[in-house]
Structure formats: structure tokens, C-alpha cells
């Protein structure tokens, strides 16, 4: 069976619209369902439907259409939620976005529990555990198919390292482990083949990769957060999942998952390189060897990451 039916939940937003455009442009997608509470969603679907690619687009709006939008989906991408604004941390997003993701997870469990679930909604370190726990409570959780999308950290790392080393960015692949917020983001610069970094370069690159989102928020001067780059990164990860589900071999991506490697480092969720396959996560490739600089950063990151995960789990525990 070839996976081709995709649903974007949060399709009318700053990430959702460009993400939906990228999904519509792909030959991997034959059916594209767009959902958002915003009443413009059918208009977004109509707009995209005029593009001369094969995917048939349908728009859904209103709380009563959420489950219908996911029915029959092979893959659901969730960029839904409020965006980050100047001075706002990812924790500030929590109360609103936690409830949104929880509601989506409940609908997912009913409408398409065997689909792949890709969560972009921030703060990912909390929202992914929320969705997973709700699926567990419903008896519908598959750890191979629930992903926190951390690909933007990798795309930033690849871009910044290529600039620093004066390389062709298409040939750069920087593993990024940990989480998807600030100091929990850990680029493994020591594992970039043939790279030569000064200590100053290493520190500056690591900080820029960790806080790349703040750079965009500041540059937009109150006009939004990272939407276009996030849409691109989310689409790239979705395409990787679809290609692997359709039988393509050797596809490796970093992603925030629940796994044995997570428990080994002392947290239940952790971003790590994985090989994707027909059923999702085929093989967990691990962190590889960290140098002293990265080891120290990981030690600092883990308590922060654990706190964010616990916050998500506590949110579900307190739900009525």
C-alpha cells in the first residue's frame, strides 16, 4: 500500500499555508485534507486546488469537522497553535497550545490511529508527550509512528555550518539531538566529517543553532516567528516519512521520539537520528560519540528537557 493521503491540521496559519502548498506540490501526495478553526480554510483549499498537480484538496473548518478531516489519512501533520511573539518563550505558548494538541490527539485516536502523526506545534518538548499520553490512554499509541518534528534545527545547522566552512549546503548533514527549544537543542558539530572549527566558531555556531528561532522573531520585529523555514523543514520530514513508508531504504532523519535511547539518557523523549521504514521508526541510530563540549551541554540540557516533558505529562494527568 502506498501512503499518499495527508492531512494538515492548522492549515490556515503562518506555517500551515506554506506547508500545505509544499504538500500540494509533491507527487507523493494524492489527497490533501486541510483543517483549521479559521473560516478561511475552505478558501485556502480552493486556492491550492487550482495548482496543476495531482493532489485533490479538501478544506475543513469548525470543531465539528476535525475528525472528518483526518478520516482515511495516512499521515497527519500538526502545525496548529498560536505562534511565538517577541519576548515570548516556548513555555509562554504552553497553556494554549497544550489544549489544542490534546484535542487533536483525541480526534486522531478516533479517526486514523494507524496513521503517522507529525507534531510541529510548540513547545514540541511538551506537546509531543501530551499527544502520546492521550493516545496511550486510548490504547492507540505506536512509538514508531509519533514524531516531534525537529528538522528545522537540522536545516539551520546545515545552513550555518555550510556558511562557516564555505561548503555546498546540499552536502552538509549535521546531527542535532536533545529537544526542540533553546539549550535542549544540541548540534553535534564534532560529527561533521572534515569540518574544522575554532573553539570560538563552535561556541558561536552552537548558540546560533540553539536560538535561531529568536533570531527570526527579532528580525520580523513583532511580525511573527519562523513560519516559512518551519514549513519547509516540516515538509521535508513529511516527505521522508512518506518515501520510507512507500519502501525507499536508507532514509535517516533526526526526530523527537520515545525510545530506549531516551530512557538511557534519563528522559522519556529525546531527539535522535533514526532510520525510517515502512512502519515508521525502523532503527534508532543513537547519538554517537560526543566530545567534551557536547557532553557538558547535554548535561545542562537534560534537566530542562525533563522539566518540559513532565509539564506535558502533568497537563494530561490533570485533564478532566
BARODO-680044 format. One record per residue: z, x negated, y negated of N, C-alpha, C in turn; residue in one letter. Coordinates in steps of 0.02 Angstrom, whole numbers, padded with zeros to 5 digits, always signed. Example, Ala and Ser with C-alpha at 12.3 -4.5 7.8 and 13.67 -1.06 7.14 Angstrom:
REM BARODO-680044
+00390-00660+00284+00390-00615+00225+00390-00660+00165a/+00354-00642+00112+00357-00684+00053+00394-00645-00002s/
This chain:
REM BARODO-680044
+00000-00042+00060+00000+00000+00000+00000-00044-00062x/-00045-00031-00108-00048-00070-00169-00009-00035-00225x/+00035-00075-00256+00078-00048-00308+00039-00044-00374x/+00031+00017-00401-00008+00023-00462+00019+00074-00511x/+00070+00113-00492+00097+00165-00536+00157+00138-00574x/+00150+00135-00640+00201+00105-00683+00227+00156-00733x/+00293+00155-00744+00324+00197-00794+00361+00153-00844x/+00350+00166-00909+00386+00131-00962+00434+00180-00994x/+00499+00166-00990+00550+00209-01018+00574+00178-01083x/+00559+00212-01138+00570+00184-01204+00504+00162-01234x/+00451+00200-01217+00383+00179-01231+00362+00186-01303x/+00400+00221-01344+00380+00232-01414+00411+00182-01462x/+00454+00138-01436+00490+00092-01479+00452+00028-01496x/+00487-00017-01530+00456-00079-01552+00434-00124-01496x/+00470-00123-01441+00449-00160-01381+00404-00115-01338x/+00422-00052-01332+00388-00007-01287+00315+00003-01301x/+00295+00008-01365+00224+00020-01380+00180-00040-01362x/+00196-00101-01385+00154-00158-01365+00157-00172-01290x/+00215-00159-01259+00220-00167-01187+00175-00118-01151x/+00173-00056-01174+00130-00006-01144+00056-00024-01154x/+00040-00051-01211-00029-00075-01223-00049-00129-01173x/-00004-00176-01161-00018-00229-01113-00025-00202-01042x/+00017-00153-01024+00012-00124-00957-00054-00085-00950x/-00074-00050-01002-00138-00013-01001-00197-00060-00994x/-00191-00120-01021-00246-00168-01020-00255-00202-00952x/-00206-00194-00907-00207-00231-00844-00242-00192-00788x/-00285-00226-00750-00316-00195-00691-00266-00182-00634x/-00206-00210-00640-00154-00198-00590-00127-00127-00594x/-00138-00093-00650-00108-00027-00662-00162+00027-00661x/-00152+00078-00619-00199+00135-00618-00169+00198-00647x/-00102+00202-00647-00068+00260-00676-00011+00234-00719x/-00010+00256-00782+00041+00233-00829+00076+00293-00859x/+00141+00300-00845+00181+00354-00873+00225+00326-00928x/+00223+00360-00985+00262+00337-01043+00315+00389-01060x/+00377+00365-01066+00432+00411-01082+00471+00384-01142x/+00491+00430-01185+00537+00414-01240+00564+00480-01267x/+00624+00478-01294+00650+00538-01328+00611+00554-01391x/+00581+00502-01421+00543+00512-01483+00485+00559-01471x/+00475+00608-01516+00422+00658-01506+00351+00629-01513x/+00346+00567-01537+00279+00537-01545+00251+00512-01478x/+00291+00513-01425+00270+00483-01361+00205+00511-01334x/+00194+00577-01333+00128+00601-01311+00071+00574-01354x/+00085+00562-01418+00034+00533-01462+00020+00461-01444x/+00072+00423-01427+00062+00354-01404+00019+00354-01341x/+00034+00400-01295-00004+00405-01233-00077+00423-01248x/-00087+00470-01293-00155+00490-01312-00193+00431-01342x/-00160+00395-01386-00190+00336-01419-00213+00285-01366x/-00168+00269-01320-00184+00220-01268-00238+00245-01220x/-00240+00311-01210-00288+00339-01162-00360+00330-01185x/-00371+00314-01249-00438+00304-01275-00464+00233-01262x/-00421+00190-01234-00441+00122-01218-00479+00122-01152x/-00535+00087-01150-00580+00090-01092-00559+00044-01035x/-00499+00058-01009-00476+00027-00947-00458+00082-00898x/-00447+00064-00835-00442+00114-00782-00379+00155-00780x/-00324+00130-00809-00260+00165-00803-00260+00233-00837x/-00239+00284-00801-00232+00351-00829-00162+00356-00861x/-00159+00377-00924-00096+00376-00961-00071+00447-00973x/-00006+00457-00961+00026+00521-00973+00090+00510-01013x/+00101+00552-01063+00161+00546-01104+00212+00599-01089x/+00276+00579-01091+00332+00625-01078+00383+00616-01134x/+00415+00670-01155+00467+00665-01206+00520+00717-01194x/+00579+00705-01221+00634+00752-01211+00675+00735-01150x/+00740+00748-01154+00785+00731-01099+00766+00764-01033x/+00737+00823-01037+00721+00860-00976+00660+00832-00939x/+00624+00785-00969+00564+00757-00937+00574+00686-00910x/+00634+00660-00915+00646+00591-00894+00631+00581-00819x/+00659+00624-00777+00645+00617-00705+00572+00627-00689x/+00540+00674-00721+00469+00688-00709+00426+00628-00727x/+00446+00591-00779+00406+00533-00800+00407+00478-00747x/+00461+00474-00708+00468+00422-00658+00442+00442-00589x/+00430+00506-00579+00411+00530-00513+00350+00493-00486x/+00356+00464-00428+00300+00429-00396+00288+00358-00422x/+00331+00334-00466+00321+00266-00494+00335+00213-00441x/+00294+00160-00444+00306+00101-00402+00350+00051-00439x/+00346+00053-00505+00382+00005-00547+00401+00039-00612x/+00465+00032-00631+00490+00061-00693+00515+00005-00738x/+00490+00003-00799+00511-00047-00848+00551-00011-00902x/+00609-00039-00920+00654-00004-00966+00668-00047-01028x/+00629-00036-01082+00646-00067-01146+00684-00020-01192x/+00708+00036-01165+00740+00088-01206+00804+00062-01239x/+00820+00090-01296+00883+00072-01330+00871+00056-01403x/+00926+00043-01438+00920+00025-01509+00908-00049-01516x/+00869-00071-01565+00855-00142-01574+00912-00177-01611x/+00912-00243-01606+00961-00283-01641+00941-00291-01714x/+00990-00287-01759+00978-00293-01831+01015-00355-01858x/+00999-00377-01919+01033-00437-01946+01109-00430-01943x/+01141-00483-01920+01214-00484-01915+01241-00449-01854x/+01198-00419-01815+01219-00382-01755+01216-00427-01694x/+01270-00429-01657+01270-00466-01594+01246-00420-01538x/+01233-00448-01480+01214-00406-01423+01271-00360-01402x/+01333-00382-01414+01390-00339-01399+01391-00277-01444x/+01366-00284-01505+01364-00227-01551+01317-00172-01524x/+01269-00193-01483+01221-00145-01455+01251-00106-01397x/+01307-00130-01372+01331-00108-01307+01343-00033-01301x/+01383-00005-01345+01403+00064-01336+01345+00112-01332x/+01295+00103-01375+01237+00147-01374+01193+00133-01313x/+01175+00071-01304+01127+00055-01251+01156+00063-01181x/+01221+00053-01173+01252+00063-01108+01243+00135-01085x/+01254+00182-01130+01245+00252-01111+01174+00270-01096x/+01127+00241-01134+01056+00254-01123+01035+00229-01054x/+01054+00167-01038+01035+00138-00973+01068+00175-00915x/+01129+00195-00924+01164+00233-00872+01127+00298-00856x/+01105+00332-00907+01068+00395-00898+01001+00383-00863x/+00968+00329-00881+00904+00312-00849+00914+00295-00776x/+00967+00258-00761+00981+00239-00691+00995+00300-00648x/+01030+00349-00675+01043+00410-00638+00977+00446-00621x/+00932+00449-00670+00867+00481-00658+00825+00441-00609x/+00827+00375-00615+00790+00331-00569+00813+00343-00497x/+00878+00349-00486+00906+00359-00419+00879+00423-00387x/+00864+00473-00428+00838+00536-00403+00762+00536-00396x/+00728+00506-00445+00655+00513-00449+00616+00462-00409x/+00639+00399-00408+00599+00347-00375+00643+00289-00352x/+00693+00301-00310+00741+00249-00292+00712+00190-00255x/+00652+00195-00229+00621+00139-00193+00577+00096-00238x/+00573+00114-00302+00531+00077-00349+00566+00013-00371x/+00529-00032-00402+00558-00090-00434+00584-00068-00502x/+00643-00092-00521+00674-00075-00585+00682-00138-00626x/+00648-00140-00684+00648-00198-00728+00682-00179-00793x/+00740-00208-00807+00779-00189-00866+00773-00241-00921x/+00749-00217-00979+00743-00259-01039+00798-00242-01089x/+00823-00181-01087+00872-00156-01136+00931-00204-01143x/+00945-00223-01204+01001-00269-01217+01066-00231-01226x/+01123-00263-01213+01131-00330-01187+01120-00332-01110x/+01069-00368-01089+01050-00371-01018+01108-00392-00974x/+01150-00437-00999+01207-00460-00959+01255-00404-00940x/+01252-00349-00977+01294-00290-00963+01253-00231-00936x/+01194-00220-00963+01156-00160-00944+01131-00163-00872x/+01113-00222-00848+01089-00227-00779+01144-00211-00729x/+01205-00240-00736+01259-00220-00692+01276-00146-00697x/+01268-00116-00756+01280-00043-00763+01231-00005-00720x/+01167-00020-00727+01116+00016-00688+01127+00006-00613x/+01141-00055-00594+01151-00070-00522+01211-00033-00494x/+01266-00030-00532+01325+00004-00507+01313+00079-00499x/+01276+00108-00545+01259+00179-00539+01216+00191-00477x/+01169+00146-00465+01128+00152-00404+01170+00143-00341x/+01218+00097-00343+01263+00088-00286+01303+00151-00273x/+01328+00180-00327+01368+00241-00320+01328+00298-00290x/+01262+00296-00302+01217+00347-00275+01189+00328-00206x/+01208+00269-00181+01182+00244-00117+01109+00226-00120x/+01085+00204-00179+01013+00190-00189+00999+00119-00213x/+01047+00074-00208+01037+00007-00236+01004-00040-00186x/+00951-00073-00209+00918-00126-00170+00920-00189-00212x/+00960-00240-00193+00966-00300-00234+00902-00339-00242x/+00853-00326-00200+00789-00361-00205+00743-00329-00257x/+00762-00270-00281+00716-00233-00324+00742-00217-00394x/+00803-00238-00409+00832-00226-00475+00835-00292-00513x/+00800-00296-00569+00792-00358-00607+00813-00351-00680x/+00849-00400-00704+00857-00408-00776+00801-00454-00800x/+00763-00431-00849+00705-00470-00872+00728-00522-00923x/+00728-00585-00902+00749-00641-00944+00689-00686-00961x/+00629-00661-00950+00568-00700-00957+00558-00726-01028x/+00583-00690-01078+00574-00713-01147+00607-00781-01157x/+00663-00792-01124+00696-00858-01129+00651-00914-01103x/+00615-00898-01049+00569-00947-01020+00508-00958-01065x/+00481-00903-01093+00423-00911-01136+00440-00951-01199x/+00500-00939-01226+00522-00978-01283+00531-01052-01264x/+00564-01062-01207+00575-01131-01185+00508-01167-01175x/+00461-01134-01144+00395-01165-01133+00361-01182-01199x/+00365-01135-01246+00333-01145-01312+00365-01203-01350x/+00431-01203-01353+00466-01254-01393+00460-01323-01361x/+00463-01327-01295+00455-01392-01261+00384-01418-01268x/+00335-01374-01263+00266-01396-01272+00255-01424-01342x/+00284-01391-01392+00279-01416-01460+00312-01485-01467x/+00370-01492-01437+00408-01554-01442+00373-01612-01407x/+00344-01598-01349+00312-01650-01309+00238-01659-01324x/+00212-01613-01367+00140-01612-01383+00098-01603-01320x/+00118-01553-01281+00084-01536-01218+00046-01470-01225x/+00003-01457-01177-00031-01393-01169+00022-01343-01143x/+00038-01292-01183+00092-01246-01164+00078-01210-01099x/+00014-01201-01082-00002-01165-01020+00017-01204-00958x/+00033-01268-00967+00051-01310-00909+00126-01327-00907x/+00164-01292-00949+00237-01305-00953+00274-01248-00918x/+00325-01266-00879+00367-01215-00846+00439-01239-00845x/+00478-01213-00891+00548-01233-00898+00592-01181-00862x/+00629-01199-00811+00676-01151-00780+00733-01136-00829x/+00751-01073-00834+00806-01052-00877+00853-01009-00835x/+00915-01031-00829+00964-00997-00786+01020-00967-00827x/+01066-00932-00794+01125-00905-00826+01119-00831-00841x/+01120-00816-00907+01114-00746-00929+01059-00739-00980x/+01066-00689-01023+01013-00674-01072+01043-00659-01140x/+01090-00702-01161+01120-00694-01227+01154-00759-01248x/+01132-00787-01304+01167-00843-01334+01183-00900-01286x/+01247-00917-01283+01267-00975-01243+01261-00965-01168x/+01249-00903-01146+01239-00892-01074+01168-00912-01052x/+01124-00924-01100+01055-00945-01085+01055-01021-01077x/+01035-01045-01018+01038-01117-01005+00970-01143-00982x/+00931-01173-01027+00867-01204-01007+00880-01270-00972x/+00847-01280-00916+00857-01342-00877+00804-01393-00897x/+00814-01424-00954+00765-01472-00979+00760-01533-00935x/+00814-01548-00899+00813-01606-00854+00764-01597-00796x/+00744-01534-00784+00699-01520-00728+00626-01512-00749x/+00611-01530-00811+00541-01527-00834+00507-01593-00817x/+00459-01593-00771+00428-01655-00749+00395-01694-00806x/+00409-01758-00807+00377-01806-00854+00397-01797-00927x/+00445-01753-00941+00467-01744-01010+00514-01801-01031x/+00508-01821-01093+00552-01873-01121+00584-01846-01184x/+00649-01830-01179+00686-01802-01235+00737-01851-01259x/+00744-01858-01325+00801-01893-01352+00862-01847-01345x/+00921-01874-01352+00981-01832-01348+00980-01779-01403x/+00956-01799-01462+00951-01752-01518+00901-01696-01503x/+00844-01715-01473+00794-01665-01454+00823-01615-01404x/+00859-01641-01355+00887-01599-01302+00936-01548-01331x/+00978-01571-01375+01027-01525-01405+00993-01474-01450x/+00945-01497-01490+00911-01451-01535+00869-01399-01498x/+00833-01421-01447+00792-01376-01407+00835-01324-01371x/+00889-01347-01342+00934-01302-01305+00962-01248-01352x/+00984-01269-01411+01012-01221-01459+00958-01172-01481x/+00897-01196-01494+00844-01152-01517+00825-01101-01464x/+00823-01123-01401+00807-01077-01346+00863-01025-01338x/+00925-01048-01343+00982-01001-01337+00981-00948-01391x/+00963-00968-01453+00970-00923-01510+00902-00907-01542x/+00850-00908-01501+00783-00891-01526+00779-00820-01553x/+00818-00775-01524+00819-00706-01549+00844-00701-01620x/+00895-00742-01636+00922-00743-01704+00870-00768-01754x/+00829-00815-01731+00776-00843-01774+00727-00787-01794x/+00710-00745-01746+00663-00690-01761+00695-00638-01806x/+00758-00620-01792+00793-00570-01833+00796-00594-01905x/+00813-00658-01915+00817-00685-01983+00748-00686-02017x/+00697-00705-01980+00629-00710-02008+00602-00642-02027x/+00622-00589-01992+00599-00522-02008+00640-00490-02064x/+00691-00526-02088+00729-00506-02147+00750-00433-02147x/+00779-00412-02092+00803-00343-02087+00752-00295-02059x/+00692-00321-02045+00638-00278-02021+00634-00270-01946x/+00682-00298-01908+00680-00290-01836+00698-00353-01799x/+00690-00350-01734+00707-00406-01690+00644-00428-01652x/+00654-00465-01598+00597-00490-01559+00566-00433-01518x/+00512-00405-01542+00480-00350-01508+00415-00371-01474x/+00372-00406-01511+00307-00425-01484+00313-00477-01429x/+00355-00528-01442+00364-00580-01391+00400-00552-01330x/+00446-00504-01341+00481-00473-01285+00434-00429-01245x/+00390-00394-01279+00340-00353-01244+00295-00397-01201x/+00273-00453-01229+00231-00499-01192+00268-00525-01130x/+00329-00548-01140+00368-00576-01085+00382-00523-01031x/+00400-00462-01054+00412-00408-01006+00351-00391-00965x/+00293-00390-00998+00231-00376-00962+00215-00431-00912x/+00225-00494-00932+00211-00549-00886+00254-00544-00823x/+00318-00526-00832+00361-00519-00773+00339-00460-00730x/+00323-00404-00763+00299-00346-00725+00236-00362-00686x/+00190-00398-00717+00128-00417-00681+00144-00461-00621x/+00193-00506-00628+00212-00549-00572+00240-00507-00514x/+00282-00458-00531+00311-00415-00479+00256-00375-00444x/+00209-00348-00482+00154-00309-00453+00108-00353-00410x/+00092-00412-00434+00048-00456-00395+00081-00475-00329x/+00146-00491-00332+00182-00508-00270+00187-00448-00223x/+00199-00389-00251+00204-00329-00210+00138-00314-00176x/+00083-00335-00207+00017-00324-00179-00005-00380-00132x/+00041-00427-00118+00029-00477-00066+00014-00547-00089x/+00010-00558-00155-00003-00626-00180+00058-00671-00166x/+00047-00731-00143+00101-00776-00124+00116-00827-00178x/+00176-00856-00173+00194-00912-00216+00210-00896-00288x/+00228-00834-00303+00244-00815-00372+00319-00826-00384x/+00334-00868-00433+00403-00885-00448+00420-00865-00520x/+00475-00831-00528+00499-00811-00594+00575-00819-00597x/+00601-00832-00657+00673-00830-00668+00691-00758-00685x/+00746-00734-00656+00766-00665-00669+00840-00656-00654x/+00872-00608-00687+00943-00594-00683+00955-00547-00624x/+00985-00572-00571+00992-00533-00509+01062-00540-00480x/+01078-00495-00434+01139-00501-00395+01121-00537-00330x/+01157-00590-00316+01139-00630-00257+01196-00675-00236x/+01187-00710-00179+01237-00757-00156+01246-00814-00206x/+01192-00834-00238+01197-00888-00287+01242-00867-00344x/+01241-00803-00361+01285-00778-00413+01358-00788-00394x/+01375-00768-00334+01444-00775-00312+01465-00847-00306x/+01418-00891-00291+01433-00963-00286+01456-00991-00352x/+01427-00967-00407+01447-00993-00473+01503-00951-00504x/+01526-00900-00469+01585-00863-00491+01572-00800-00531x/+01509-00777-00534+01493-00715-00567+01448-00673-00521x/+01452-00607-00524+01411-00566-00478+01338-00561-00497x/+01320-00579-00559+01250-00578-00580+01233-00644-00614x/+01171-00668-00602+01153-00734-00628+01077-00739-00629x/+01050-00768-00682+00978-00779-00686+00960-00845-00652x/+00911-00842-00608+00893-00900-00567+00820-00893-00546x/+00785-00949-00534+00717-00943-00509+00715-00912-00440x/+00669-00864-00430+00660-00832-00365+00585-00830-00349x/+00571-00829-00285+00503-00816-00263+00497-00742-00248x/+00447-00710-00278+00437-00639-00269+00392-00625-00210x/+00403-00567-00178+00362-00547-00121+00349-00472-00121x/+00326-00447-00065+00307-00376-00059+00366-00330-00074x/+00426-00351-00056+00485-00308-00065+00528-00329-00123x/+00502-00371-00167+00542-00394-00223+00561-00467-00215x/+00626-00480-00218+00650-00549-00211+00641-00572-00138x/+00597-00619-00129+00583-00645-00062+00628-00704-00045x/+00639-00747-00095+00679-00808-00084+00711-00829-00149x/+00775-00844-00146+00811-00869-00205+00808-00945-00204x/+00778-00973-00255+00764-01045-00255+00823-01087-00281x/+00870-01056-00313+00930-01092-00335+00920-01127-00401x/+00973-01160-00423+00973-01192-00489+00946-01263-00487x/+00943-01293-00428+00925-01364-00427+00982-01406-00455x/+00970-01470-00463+01021-01515-00488+01024-01514-00564x/+01084-01503-00591+01095-01503-00663+01120-01571-00685x/+01100-01592-00744+01128-01655-00770+01196-01641-00803x/+01228-01693-00828+01296-01686-00855+01297-01638-00915x/+01246-01643-00958+01241-01599-01017+01237-01526-00996x/+01194-01511-00948+01185-01442-00924+01246-01417-00886x/+01278-01460-00848+01338-01441-00810+01393-01419-00858x/+01401-01456-00912+01452-01438-00962+01436-01371-00994x/+01372-01360-01011+01352-01298-01042+01362-01239-00994x/+01350-01249-00930+01360-01196-00881+01434-01177-00877x/+01477-01227-00879+01549-01214-00877+01571-01171-00937x/+01541-01183-00995+01556-01145-01055+01527-01074-01050x/+01467-01069-01019+01432-01005-01016+01463-00955-00969x/+01490-00978-00913+01512-00933-00860+01566-00883-00881x/+01618-00904-00918+01668-00854-00939+01637-00800-00984x/+01592-00820-01029+01558-00772-01073+01515-00723-01032x/+01480-00750-00983+01437-00709-00940+01479-00661-00899x/+01533-00686-00871+01577-00643-00830+01606-00586-00872x/+01625-00602-00934+01653-00551-00978+01602-00495-00992x/+01539-00513-01002+01487-00464-01015+01474-00421-00954x/+01472-00452-00896+01462-00415-00833+01519-00366-00822x/+01581-00392-00830+01640-00349-00821+01640-00290-00868x/+01616-00302-00929+01613-00248-00979+01567-00192-00955x/+01511-00211-00925+01465-00162-00898+01496-00123-00840x/+01528-00158-00795+01559-00126-00737+01616-00080-00757x/+01654-00101-00808+01709-00059-00833+01682+00005-00865x/+01624-00001-00898+01593+00058-00928+01577+00110-00875x/+01549+00088-00818+01533+00135-00764+01596+00164-00734x/+01647+00122-00725+01710+00146-00695+01742+00201-00737x/+01731+00199-00803+01763+00249-00847+01719+00310-00859x/+01658+00309-00831+01614+00367-00841+01642+00427-00805x/+01634+00487-00834+01659+00548-00801+01620+00562-00737x/
